[in-house]
């Protein structure tokens, strides 16, 4: 596989980590197939990439629709002739205690974060198998390794993504099809605003934060040299180790990092 991919599909490319990664990879010469539901955002992204001399194909699609994901991959092949990376980034969060999260919201979360990842991966795999190479990148979260208070619904979908990726990676051992899971900490994007809208209340995140550009840089390095897992905020690995060694102590440690509802004056 080339050090830099020729064609990268990114779901959830209209904002946040997806947008930052699209711009980062396009700057390195990759052709970007940008997928999201907001046409205006996608067109703006494609125009920015084109203005910088890059190549981009905006595709309005919904990750919860299997046909849309198949159309997305077909569009990449039709335009660029191949597919090198499928980056499953689309997702959102809900904050709240498990018994406060409405079942319909939980279902929506599973459909977007997990089923959307499954559909995107499933659409890309036949192309990768035919080419004999490819790279699946799944954007999970550090809470996909260790849950924190009031993020149980979201964390469950992120654990599910990581489990799917681990199984797929083991199935593909010995091939030139790679699987990477990215575990960011809280990132400075519109994620919090969407979470407030979906949860019906604003929340406050405590603990380390990072820029979307830092995550994009880490993803670019993983594409150039594939690895199973990426922690853009390197200290986050320590949390995973602590949880493996002393989960009870870790329960108390992460309690201070849970998202608590903001209380108005």
One Martini backbone bead per residue (centre of mass of N, CA, C, O) as a GRO file, in nm:
protein
  265
    1UNK     BB    1   0.097   0.034   0.021
    2UNK     BB    2   0.093   0.349   0.012
    3UNK     BB    3   0.193   0.599   0.216
    4UNK     BB    4  -0.022   0.749   0.041
    5UNK     BB    5  -0.326   0.780  -0.040
    6UNK     BB    6  -0.542   0.819  -0.312
    7UNK     BB    7  -0.818   0.709  -0.163
    8UNK     BB    8  -1.060   0.874   0.059
    9UNK     BB    9  -1.309   0.785   0.282
   10UNK     BB   10  -1.536   1.014   0.466
   11UNK     BB   11  -1.724   1.016   0.734
   12UNK     BB   12  -1.819   1.298   0.868
   13UNK     BB   13  -1.676   1.555   0.685
   14UNK     BB   14  -1.816   1.847   0.769
   15UNK     BB   15  -1.667   1.805   1.056
   16UNK     BB   16  -1.414   1.809   1.253
   17UNK     BB   17  -1.228   1.536   1.216
   18UNK     BB   18  -1.315   1.490   0.925
   19UNK     BB   19  -1.231   1.764   0.809
   20UNK     BB   20  -0.937   1.773   0.908
   21UNK     BB   21  -0.853   1.514   0.754
   22UNK     BB   22  -0.921   1.597   0.470
   23UNK     BB   23  -0.722   1.836   0.460
   24UNK     BB   24  -0.464   1.682   0.536
   25UNK     BB   25  -0.467   1.466   0.303
   26UNK     BB   26  -0.493   1.659   0.064
   27UNK     BB   27  -0.219   1.800   0.117
   28UNK     BB   28  -0.076   1.503   0.056
   29UNK     BB   29  -0.261   1.398  -0.221
   30UNK     BB   30  -0.534   1.308  -0.163
   31UNK     BB   31  -0.834   1.170  -0.242
   32UNK     BB   32  -1.161   1.295  -0.156
   33UNK     BB   33  -1.445   1.134  -0.001
   34UNK     BB   34  -1.716   1.322   0.108
   35UNK     BB   35  -1.931   1.245   0.386
   36UNK     BB   36  -2.273   1.366   0.430
   37UNK     BB   37  -2.579   1.559   0.487
   38UNK     BB   38  -2.441   1.844   0.426
   39UNK     BB   39  -2.408   2.010   0.142
   40UNK     BB   40  -2.277   2.285   0.213
   41UNK     BB   41  -2.032   2.168   0.366
   42UNK     BB   42  -1.921   1.990   0.139
   43UNK     BB   43  -1.880   2.209  -0.075
   44UNK     BB   44  -1.682   2.378   0.093
   45UNK     BB   45  -1.467   2.160   0.121
   46UNK     BB   46  -1.418   2.102  -0.180
   47UNK     BB   47  -1.334   2.395  -0.248
   48UNK     BB   48  -1.089   2.407  -0.060
   49UNK     BB   49  -0.934   2.175  -0.189
   50UNK     BB   50  -0.929   2.284  -0.481
   51UNK     BB   51  -0.785   2.558  -0.415
   52UNK     BB   52  -0.522   2.374  -0.318
   53UNK     BB   53  -0.510   2.132  -0.553
   54UNK     BB   54  -0.720   1.923  -0.500
   55UNK     BB   55  -0.928   1.628  -0.447
   56UNK     BB   56  -1.299   1.615  -0.461
   57UNK     BB   57  -1.594   1.424  -0.339
   58UNK     BB   58  -1.916   1.497  -0.284
   59UNK     BB   59  -2.142   1.303  -0.056
   60UNK     BB   60  -2.468   1.255   0.000
   61UNK     BB   61  -2.513   1.072   0.311
   62UNK     BB   62  -2.632   0.789   0.509
   63UNK     BB   63  -2.506   0.561   0.738
   64UNK     BB   64  -2.800   0.417   0.798
   65UNK     BB   65  -2.773   0.347   0.484
   66UNK     BB   66  -2.680   0.094   0.291
   67UNK     BB   67  -2.712   0.218   0.003
   68UNK     BB   68  -2.539   0.469   0.056
   69UNK     BB   69  -2.269   0.318   0.104
   70UNK     BB   70  -2.260   0.183  -0.172
   71UNK     BB   71  -2.270   0.449  -0.331
   72UNK     BB   72  -2.015   0.573  -0.217
   73UNK     BB   73  -1.816   0.361  -0.323
   74UNK     BB   74  -1.900   0.372  -0.620
   75UNK     BB   75  -1.821   0.672  -0.655
   76UNK     BB   76  -1.520   0.637  -0.603
   77UNK     BB   77  -1.466   0.441  -0.837
   78UNK     BB   78  -1.581   0.611  -1.070
   79UNK     BB   79  -1.384   0.861  -1.021
   80UNK     BB   80  -1.087   0.702  -0.919
   81UNK     BB   81  -1.073   0.357  -0.942
   82UNK     BB   82  -1.050   0.351  -0.617
   83UNK     BB   83  -0.972   0.221  -0.273
   84UNK     BB   84  -0.786   0.279   0.035
   85UNK     BB   85  -0.989   0.436   0.243
   86UNK     BB   86  -1.199   0.379   0.535
   87UNK     BB   87  -1.353   0.637   0.725
   88UNK     BB   88  -1.517   0.600   1.039
   89UNK     BB   89  -1.675   0.903   1.179
   90UNK     BB   90  -1.959   0.903   1.221
   91UNK     BB   91  -2.118   1.087   1.495
   92UNK     BB   92  -2.259   1.088   1.835
   93UNK     BB   93  -2.389   1.222   2.149
   94UNK     BB   94  -2.494   1.120   2.485
   95UNK     BB   95  -2.610   1.245   2.793
   96UNK     BB   96  -2.650   1.030   3.076
   97UNK     BB   97  -2.816   0.832   3.244
   98UNK     BB   98  -2.934   0.534   3.159
   99UNK     BB   99  -3.235   0.599   3.281
  100UNK     BB  100  -3.246   0.883   3.096
  101UNK     BB  101  -3.227   0.739   2.829
  102UNK     BB  102  -3.401   0.713   2.564
  103UNK     BB  103  -3.464   0.453   2.358
  104UNK     BB  104  -3.464   0.618   2.089
  105UNK     BB  105  -3.183   0.741   2.133
  106UNK     BB  106  -3.028   0.478   2.153
  107UNK     BB  107  -3.098   0.378   1.869
  108UNK     BB  108  -2.972   0.615   1.718
  109UNK     BB  109  -2.686   0.574   1.822
  110UNK     BB  110  -2.645   0.290   1.708
  111UNK     BB  111  -2.703   0.353   1.410
  112UNK     BB  112  -2.474   0.558   1.368
  113UNK     BB  113  -2.213   0.449   1.521
  114UNK     BB  114  -2.239   0.138   1.443
  115UNK     BB  115  -2.403   0.072   1.185
  116UNK     BB  116  -2.254   0.279   1.012
  117UNK     BB  117  -1.985   0.133   1.029
  118UNK     BB  118  -2.072  -0.138   0.915
  119UNK     BB  119  -2.169  -0.038   0.636
  120UNK     BB  120  -1.902   0.088   0.544
  121UNK     BB  121  -1.726  -0.163   0.569
  122UNK     BB  122  -1.900  -0.354   0.392
  123UNK     BB  123  -1.864  -0.182   0.129
  124UNK     BB  124  -1.538  -0.192   0.117
  125UNK     BB  125  -1.429  -0.490   0.131
  126UNK     BB  126  -1.463  -0.595  -0.164
  127UNK     BB  127  -1.253  -0.398  -0.276
  128UNK     BB  128  -1.012  -0.481  -0.105
  129UNK     BB  129  -1.009  -0.778  -0.193
  130UNK     BB  130  -0.969  -0.724  -0.495
  131UNK     BB  131  -0.700  -0.553  -0.456
  132UNK     BB  132  -0.536  -0.656  -0.183
  133UNK     BB  133  -0.612  -0.371  -0.043
  134UNK     BB  134  -0.639  -0.168   0.264
  135UNK     BB  135  -0.820   0.072   0.495
  136UNK     BB  136  -0.950   0.073   0.818
  137UNK     BB  137  -1.106   0.350   0.995
  138UNK     BB  138  -1.188   0.396   1.341
  139UNK     BB  139  -1.377   0.632   1.526
  140UNK     BB  140  -1.369   0.651   1.842
  141UNK     BB  141  -1.293   0.642   2.195
  142UNK     BB  142  -1.184   0.641   2.510
  143UNK     BB  143  -1.478   0.526   2.594
  144UNK     BB  144  -1.402   0.251   2.428
  145UNK     BB  145  -1.210   0.158   2.689
  146UNK     BB  146  -1.332   0.375   2.914
  147UNK     BB  147  -1.573   0.450   3.107
  148UNK     BB  148  -1.792   0.720   3.198
  149UNK     BB  149  -1.988   0.915   3.348
  150UNK     BB  150  -2.279   0.979   3.156
  151UNK     BB  151  -2.163   0.779   2.887
  152UNK     BB  152  -2.290   0.493   2.831
  153UNK     BB  153  -2.427   0.503   2.554
  154UNK     BB  154  -2.182   0.598   2.392
  155UNK     BB  155  -1.972   0.388   2.489
  156UNK     BB  156  -2.111   0.137   2.377
  157UNK     BB  157  -2.064   0.213   2.073
  158UNK     BB  158  -1.748   0.230   2.100
  159UNK     BB  159  -1.702  -0.059   2.184
  160UNK     BB  160  -1.834  -0.186   1.935
  161UNK     BB  161  -1.638  -0.078   1.728
  162UNK     BB  162  -1.384  -0.210   1.850
  163UNK     BB  163  -1.484  -0.504   1.828
  164UNK     BB  164  -1.518  -0.512   1.525
  165UNK     BB  165  -1.222  -0.440   1.455
  166UNK     BB  166  -1.080  -0.674   1.597
  167UNK     BB  167  -1.210  -0.902   1.438
  168UNK     BB  168  -1.127  -0.806   1.157
  169UNK     BB  169  -0.822  -0.805   1.204
  170UNK     BB  170  -0.802  -1.115   1.257
  171UNK     BB  171  -0.919  -1.199   0.975
  172UNK     BB  172  -0.668  -1.022   0.817
  173UNK     BB  173  -0.435  -1.173   0.877
  174UNK     BB  174  -0.175  -1.147   0.624
  175UNK     BB  175  -0.274  -0.907   0.491
  176UNK     BB  176  -0.326  -0.577   0.312
  177UNK     BB  177  -0.552  -0.531   0.536
  178UNK     BB  178  -0.630  -0.269   0.744
  179UNK     BB  179  -0.684  -0.193   1.106
  180UNK     BB  180  -0.797   0.110   1.272
  181UNK     BB  181  -0.812   0.255   1.600
  182UNK     BB  182  -0.943   0.557   1.733
  183UNK     BB  183  -0.866   0.736   2.063
  184UNK     BB  184  -1.003   1.001   2.158
  185UNK     BB  185  -1.046   1.271   2.320
  186UNK     BB  186  -1.156   1.551   2.382
  187UNK     BB  187  -1.278   1.759   2.117
  188UNK     BB  188  -1.259   2.058   1.925
  189UNK     BB  189  -1.592   2.072   1.847
  190UNK     BB  190  -1.946   2.023   1.779
  191UNK     BB  191  -2.018   1.789   1.973
  192UNK     BB  192  -2.136   1.938   2.224
  193UNK     BB  193  -2.374   2.071   2.077
  194UNK     BB  194  -2.508   1.811   1.982
  195UNK     BB  195  -2.539   1.684   2.259
  196UNK     BB  196  -2.725   1.898   2.378
  197UNK     BB  197  -2.954   1.856   2.175
  198UNK     BB  198  -2.994   1.542   2.218
  199UNK     BB  199  -3.015   1.562   2.547
  200UNK     BB  200  -3.145   1.855   2.647
  201UNK     BB  201  -2.847   1.931   2.759
  202UNK     BB  202  -2.590   2.068   2.905
  203UNK     BB  203  -2.236   1.996   2.931
  204UNK     BB  204  -1.941   1.907   3.124
  205UNK     BB  205  -1.602   1.872   3.046
  206UNK     BB  206  -1.346   1.690   3.194
  207UNK     BB  207  -1.024   1.720   3.110
  208UNK     BB  208  -0.874   1.644   2.841
  209UNK     BB  209  -0.774   1.813   2.536
  210UNK     BB  210  -0.816   1.852   2.169
  211UNK     BB  211  -0.738   1.891   1.847
  212UNK     BB  212  -0.838   1.798   1.538
  213UNK     BB  213  -0.554   1.822   1.406
  214UNK     BB  214  -0.415   1.611   1.589
  215UNK     BB  215  -0.584   1.374   1.492
  216UNK     BB  216  -0.519   1.397   1.190
  217UNK     BB  217  -0.215   1.347   1.220
  218UNK     BB  218  -0.242   1.061   1.343
  219UNK     BB  219  -0.390   0.938   1.101
  220UNK     BB  220  -0.173   0.990   0.886
  221UNK     BB  221   0.040   0.810   1.023
  222UNK     BB  222  -0.131   0.544   1.014
  223UNK     BB  223  -0.145   0.530   0.704
  224UNK     BB  224   0.160   0.522   0.648
  225UNK     BB  225   0.167   0.339   0.934
  226UNK     BB  226   0.016   0.077   1.024
  227UNK     BB  227  -0.203   0.042   1.310
  228UNK     BB  228  -0.427  -0.071   1.542
  229UNK     BB  229  -0.367   0.184   1.739
  230UNK     BB  230  -0.480   0.523   1.842
  231UNK     BB  231  -0.339   0.796   2.054
  232UNK     BB  232  -0.340   1.126   2.028
  233UNK     BB  233  -0.345   1.113   2.342
  234UNK     BB  234  -0.100   0.954   2.499
  235UNK     BB  235  -0.198   0.941   2.805
  236UNK     BB  236  -0.448   0.751   2.755
  237UNK     BB  237  -0.303   0.480   2.790
  238UNK     BB  238  -0.298   0.489   3.103
  239UNK     BB  239  -0.598   0.432   3.147
  240UNK     BB  240  -0.602   0.150   3.026
  241UNK     BB  241  -0.396   0.030   3.221
  242UNK     BB  242  -0.538   0.096   3.487
  243UNK     BB  243  -0.798  -0.069   3.424
  244UNK     BB  244  -0.650  -0.348   3.402
  245UNK     BB  245  -0.524  -0.343   3.697
  246UNK     BB  246  -0.753  -0.119   3.847
  247UNK     BB  247  -1.081  -0.088   3.817
  248UNK     BB  248  -1.178   0.024   4.088
  249UNK     BB  249  -0.995   0.270   4.096
  250UNK     BB  250  -1.088   0.380   3.819
  251UNK     BB  251  -1.373   0.450   3.899
  252UNK     BB  252  -1.281   0.685   4.083
  253UNK     BB  253  -1.107   0.844   3.884
  254UNK     BB  254  -1.337   0.897   3.651
  255UNK     BB  255  -1.555   1.055   3.809
  256UNK     BB  256  -1.424   1.348   3.740
  257UNK     BB  257  -1.486   1.304   3.405
  258UNK     BB  258  -1.769   1.335   3.396
  259UNK     BB  259  -2.066   1.437   3.256
  260UNK     BB  260  -2.213   1.727   3.370
  261UNK     BB  261  -2.462   1.914   3.425
  262UNK     BB  262  -2.555   2.227   3.369
  263UNK     BB  263  -2.605   2.494   3.596
  264UNK     BB  264  -2.791   2.743   3.633
  265UNK     BB  265  -2.855   3.054   3.793
   0.00000   0.00000   0.00000
